[in-house]
Amino acid sequence: HLNQTSSFHAYHSELGCFFPGSSNTRRRLVIIRLSEYPSPLMMEAGEAKSKKAGGSRLCCICNKRRPVLKRPKTLQQICRECFYEVFEEEIHQVIVQNRLFNSGERVAIGASGGKDSTVLAYVLSELNRRHNYGLDLFLLSIDEGITGYRDDSLETVKRNEVQYGLPLQIVSYKDLYGWTMDEIVKIIGLKNNCTFCGVFRRQALDRGATLLKVDKLVTGHNADDIAETVLLNILRGDIARLSRCTSITTGEDGPIPRCKPFKYTYEKEIKLDYFSTECIYSPNAYRGFAREFIKDLERLRPRAILDIIKSGEDFRISTTTKMPEQGTCERCGYISSQKWCKACVLLEGLNRGLPKMGIGRPRGSVNGDNKHTKARSTAKSIESKQCGSLDF
């Protein structure tokens, strides 16, 4: 049953939608055509504006239909049909102008089952067909092992696999690291769980992309996400990361370059309430406070998000500042500026019963000359392969 108060002011003509039920009920997959179920919030806003203007206000693009939304970055009031066209064309222009892809490349789409990655999968598959990019597209999902959250969202990803005809690869923390997030949280508690998950997830995406033998990895990070990251790096004093976090393509010096086609796209324009369950371990995450602050700024000044991104792009590091040299982890071969990569440090702590050993900023190289450590690093099992089951 469709809740009449649900807000479907999302970009999409047709989506695989997932409504999680209770733990005792079976989940259902349904397809909702947005044009058949207009957003009550969009319609009410449009009607209110229309009445205020004497009922004469029309879409500023086609000048035929009633506008249903006001774009935050342009302040244009446009109709649903024009919004679809403008949205797709903007993403196409971002791809072309930044030369994100080359014909014949294999591209993995990071698919979480959330709104951003679902819309990204549809847009890329549609633009690839329409503009003949010549790309081989794949869906790549990470199973962190969070009961009641990731298992539900993976059902949506599997639906997208069928709907868009894109091959799906699922990589789990359990297979790569020998741990699930549920198991990790039981040991470390709720305070630092996002540190573990963030490090493991970034590396798991690279390992999954390696399994698929892709040339590029695209993620659904939008303008709001990037603005949050800029603010977090400033608050942490991590100025070195500012230039990287605002780049539309990152990781060229790593195993797999990552692209963000939604870099200039506001979260409001890809909002969808079909799977909105928050990770059960993230309510107290530091990023959440930055997110709320940015939302407050956006209410006062809609362009604040793009302004923050522009500020991050304009930051320059003094040429006299010596940056850490990127090398490779001695244990797993993953890119790292330390002797061990962060994932190996965290896993070493977990496996030794010292889960907080790798929390915080590194204060030097990890001592890898320990006989016990050397013996374990040469073992063949996934658990002792400290940073996953693949060598880079």
C-alpha positions in Angstrom: 0.0 0.0 0.0 1.4 3.4 -0.9 1.4 5.9 1.9 -0.2 9.0 0.5 2.0 11.3 2.6 5.2 9.7 1.1 7.5 12.1 -0.7 8.5 10.8 -4.1 10.0 14.1 -5.4 12.8 12.1 -7.0 14.4 12.0 -10.3 13.3 8.8 -12.0 10.7 7.6 -14.4 10.6 4.0 -13.2 12.3 2.5 -10.2 12.5 -0.8 -8.4 11.2 0.2 -5.0 11.6 -1.6 -1.7 9.4 -1.3 1.3 10.9 -3.0 4.4 8.3 -4.6 6.6 8.6 -6.0 10.1 11.0 -8.8 10.8 8.1 -11.3 10.9 6.7 -10.3 7.5 8.0 -11.0 4.0 9.6 -8.1 2.2 7.9 -7.0 -1.0 9.4 -5.5 -4.2 7.2 -3.2 -6.1 7.7 -1.0 -9.1 6.3 2.5 -9.0 6.1 4.7 -12.0 6.7 8.2 -10.7 4.4 9.9 -13.2 1.5 7.8 -12.0 2.1 8.7 -8.3 3.0 12.4 -8.1 4.6 13.6 -4.9 2.0 15.2 -2.6 4.7 17.5 -1.3 5.7 18.6 -4.8 2.1 19.1 -5.9 1.1 21.0 -2.8 4.2 23.3 -3.1 3.4 23.9 -6.8 -0.3 24.6 -6.1 0.6 27.0 -3.3 3.0 28.9 -5.5 0.5 28.9 -8.4 -2.3 30.4 -6.2 0.1 33.0 -4.9 0.9 34.1 -8.4 -2.7 34.2 -9.4 -2.6 30.8 -11.0 -0.5 32.0 -14.0 2.9 30.6 -13.1 4.2 28.1 -15.6 7.4 26.0 -16.0 10.2 28.4 -16.9 11.6 26.0 -19.5 8.6 24.7 -21.5 6.2 27.5 -20.5 3.3 25.0 -20.8 2.9 23.0 -17.6 2.7 23.9 -14.0 6.0 23.8 -12.1 6.3 21.3 -9.3 9.7 22.1 -7.9 12.2 24.9 -7.5 15.8 23.9 -8.2 18.1 24.9 -5.3 21.2 25.7 -7.5 19.4 27.7 -10.2 16.1 28.7 -8.4 14.3 27.7 -11.6 10.7 26.6 -11.2 10.1 23.7 -13.6 7.7 20.9 -14.3 8.3 17.3 -13.8 8.9 16.4 -17.5 11.4 19.2 -18.0 13.2 18.2 -14.7 13.8 14.7 -16.0 15.3 16.0 -19.2 17.4 18.7 -17.5 18.7 16.3 -14.9 19.8 13.7 -17.4 21.4 16.3 -19.7 23.3 17.8 -16.8 24.8 14.5 -15.8 25.7 13.8 -19.5 27.5 17.2 -19.7 29.4 16.5 -16.5 30.6 13.1 -17.9 31.6 14.7 -21.3 33.2 17.8 -20.0 35.3 16.0 -17.4 36.0 13.1 -19.7 35.1 10.6 -17.1 35.0 7.6 -19.4 36.5 6.2 -22.6 34.7 3.9 -25.0 35.2 0.3 -24.3 35.9 0.7 -20.6 34.5 -1.6 -18.0 32.8 0.5 -15.2 31.5 -0.7 -11.8 28.7 1.2 -10.1 28.9 1.2 -6.4 25.4 0.0 -5.5 24.2 0.2 -1.9 20.4 -0.1 -2.6 20.0 3.6 -1.5 18.5 6.4 -3.5 21.8 7.8 -4.9 23.2 4.6 -6.2 19.9 3.4 -7.6 19.4 6.6 -9.6 23.0 6.5 -10.7 22.6 3.0 -12.0 19.5 4.0 -14.0 21.1 7.2 -15.3 24.3 5.6 -16.4 22.6 2.7 -18.1 20.2 5.1 -19.9 22.9 7.6 -21.0 25.2 4.8 -22.1 22.5 3.5 -24.4 21.3 6.9 -25.6 24.7 8.5 -26.2 26.6 5.4 -27.2 29.3 5.7 -24.5 30.4 2.1 -25.3 30.7 1.1 -21.6 30.4 -2.3 -20.0 28.5 -1.6 -16.8 28.4 -3.7 -13.6 26.8 -3.3 -10.2 29.1 -3.8 -7.2 27.7 -4.1 -3.7 29.4 -4.5 -0.3 27.9 -6.7 2.4 29.1 -5.3 5.7 27.2 -8.0 7.6 24.7 -5.7 9.4 21.5 -7.6 10.1 18.3 -5.7 9.5 20.0 -3.1 7.3 22.3 -4.4 4.6 20.4 -7.6 4.1 17.3 -5.6 3.3 19.1 -3.1 1.0 20.8 -5.9 -1.0 17.3 -7.1 -2.0 16.8 -3.8 -3.7 20.2 -4.1 -5.5 19.2 -7.6 -6.7 16.0 -6.0 -8.1 18.1 -3.4 -9.9 20.2 -6.1 -11.4 17.2 -7.6 -13.1 15.5 -4.3 -13.9 18.5 -2.7 -15.6 20.1 -5.8 -16.9 23.4 -5.2 -15.2 25.6 -8.0 -13.8 25.9 -7.8 -10.0 29.0 -8.7 -7.8 28.5 -8.8 -4.0 31.6 -8.7 -1.8 31.3 -9.3 1.9 33.4 -8.3 4.9 33.2 -11.8 6.2 34.9 -13.2 3.1 37.5 -10.5 2.8 38.4 -9.8 6.4 36.9 -12.7 8.4 34.7 -10.3 10.4 31.2 -8.9 10.0 30.3 -5.4 11.3 27.8 -7.1 13.8 30.8 -9.1 15.2 33.0 -6.0 15.3 30.4 -3.9 17.1 30.0 -6.6 19.8 33.7 -6.2 20.6 34.3 -2.4 20.2 30.8 -1.0 21.0 29.1 1.8 19.2 31.6 4.6 19.6 34.2 3.8 16.9 32.3 1.4 14.6 32.2 3.9 11.7 36.0 4.1 11.7 36.2 0.3 11.0 33.4 0.3 8.5 34.6 3.3 6.5 38.1 1.9 6.2 37.0 -1.6 5.3 34.3 -0.4 2.9 36.7 1.8 0.9 39.1 -1.1 0.5 36.4 -3.6 -0.2 35.1 -1.5 -3.1 38.6 -1.6 -4.7 38.9 -5.3 -4.1 35.5 -5.9 -5.6 36.4 -3.7 -8.6 39.5 -5.8 -9.0 37.5 -9.0 -9.1 35.3 -7.5 -11.9 38.5 -6.3 -13.7 37.0 -2.9 -14.3 38.8 0.3 -15.4 36.7 2.7 -13.3 34.5 2.7 -10.2 31.6 5.2 -10.0 29.9 6.2 -6.8 26.7 8.0 -6.1 28.3 10.8 -3.9 26.3 13.9 -4.4 27.0 17.6 -3.8 25.7 17.3 -0.2 28.1 14.4 0.5 31.1 16.3 -0.9 30.3 19.5 1.1 30.1 17.4 4.3 33.5 15.9 3.6 35.0 19.3 2.9 33.7 20.5 6.3 34.8 17.4 8.1 38.3 17.7 6.7 38.5 21.4 7.8 37.2 20.5 11.3 39.8 17.7 11.6 42.6 19.9 10.3 43.2 17.5 7.4 43.8 20.1 4.8 45.7 17.7 2.6 42.5 15.8 1.8 40.6 18.8 0.6 41.9 18.7 -3.0 41.2 15.0 -3.2 37.8 15.0 -1.7 36.5 17.7 -4.1 38.0 16.1 -7.3 35.4 14.5 -9.6 37.9 11.7 -10.2 40.1 10.4 -7.5 42.5 7.5 -7.0 44.3 7.7 -10.3 47.5 6.7 -8.4 45.6 3.8 -6.8 44.3 0.5 -8.1 41.0 1.7 -9.5 40.1 5.4 -10.3 36.8 6.6 -8.8 34.4 9.0 -10.4 31.5 11.0 -9.0 29.1 12.0 -11.7 26.7 13.5 -9.1 29.3 15.9 -7.8 27.1 19.0 -8.6 23.7 17.3 -8.0 21.8 18.2 -4.8 20.5 15.5 -2.6 17.0 17.0 -2.8 16.8 16.3 -6.5 17.5 12.5 -6.1 15.5 12.0 -2.9 13.5 8.8 -2.8 11.7 7.2 0.2 11.6 3.6 -1.0 14.5 2.5 1.1 15.4 5.1 3.7 16.4 2.9 6.7 19.4 4.4 8.3 22.4 2.2 9.3 21.6 1.0 12.8 25.2 1.8 13.9 25.5 5.3 12.5 23.2 7.7 14.6 26.2 9.1 16.5 28.6 9.3 13.6 30.6 12.5 13.4 29.5 13.1 9.8 25.9 13.4 11.0 26.6 16.6 12.8 28.3 18.1 9.7 25.3 17.0 7.7 22.8 18.8 10.0 25.0 22.0 10.0 25.0 22.0 6.2 21.3 21.5 6.0 20.8 24.6 8.2 23.1 26.6 5.9 21.1 25.4 2.9 17.9 26.6 4.4 19.3 30.1 4.6 21.3 30.0 1.4 20.4 27.3 -1.2 23.8 27.7 -3.0 25.7 27.1 0.3 26.5 23.5 -0.7 28.1 24.4 -4.0 29.9 27.3 -2.4 31.5 24.9 0.2 32.6 22.6 -2.7 34.1 25.6 -4.5 36.0 26.6 -1.4 37.4 23.2 -1.0 38.5 23.2 -4.7 40.3 26.6 -4.1 42.3 25.4 -1.2 46.0 25.1 -2.1 48.7 23.5 0.0 52.0 25.3 0.4 54.7 23.9 -1.9 57.0 23.9 1.2 54.7 21.4 2.9 56.0 17.8 2.5 53.1 15.4 1.9 53.3 11.7 2.8 54.6 9.6 0.0 52.1 6.9 -1.2 53.5 3.4 -1.0 52.0 0.0 -0.6 51.2 -2.0 2.5 53.8 -4.6 3.4 51.1 -7.1 4.4 48.5 -6.9 1.6 49.9 -4.7 -1.1 47.1 -2.1 -0.8 48.1 1.6 -1.3 49.3 3.2 1.9 51.6 6.0 3.2 52.5 3.8 6.2 54.2 0.5 6.7 50.8 -1.2 7.0 47.5 0.1 5.6 44.8 1.2 8.0 42.7 -1.9 7.4 45.6 -4.2 8.3 46.2 -2.2 11.5 42.6 -2.4 12.5 42.4 -6.1 11.7 45.6 -6.8 13.6 44.0 -5.2 16.7 40.8 -7.2 16.3 42.6 -10.5 15.8 44.9 -9.8 18.8 42.0 -8.8 21.1 43.1 -5.2 21.1 40.3 -3.6 19.0 41.2 0.0 19.9 44.8 -0.4 18.7 44.3 1.1 15.3 41.8 3.9 16.4 43.0 7.5 15.9 45.7 8.9 13.7 48.9 6.9 13.0 51.9 8.0 15.1 54.4 6.1 13.1 54.9 2.8 11.4 53.4 -0.3 12.8 56.0 -2.7 14.1 55.8 -5.5 11.6 59.0 -7.3 12.6 57.4 -9.3 15.4 57.9 -13.0 14.9 54.3 -13.8 15.7 53.1 -11.2 13.2 55.4 -12.5 10.4 54.1 -16.0 10.9 50.5 -14.9 10.7 51.1 -12.7 7.6 52.4 -15.7 5.6 49.4 -17.9 6.4 47.0 -18.8 3.6 43.7 -18.3 5.4 41.4 -15.3 4.7 41.5 -14.4 8.4 45.3 -14.1 8.6 45.4 -12.4 5.2 45.0 -9.2 7.2 43.6 -7.0 4.5 41.5 -9.3 2.4 41.8 -12.3 0.1 43.3 -10.4 -2.9 46.8 -9.1 -3.4 47.2 -5.9 -5.4 
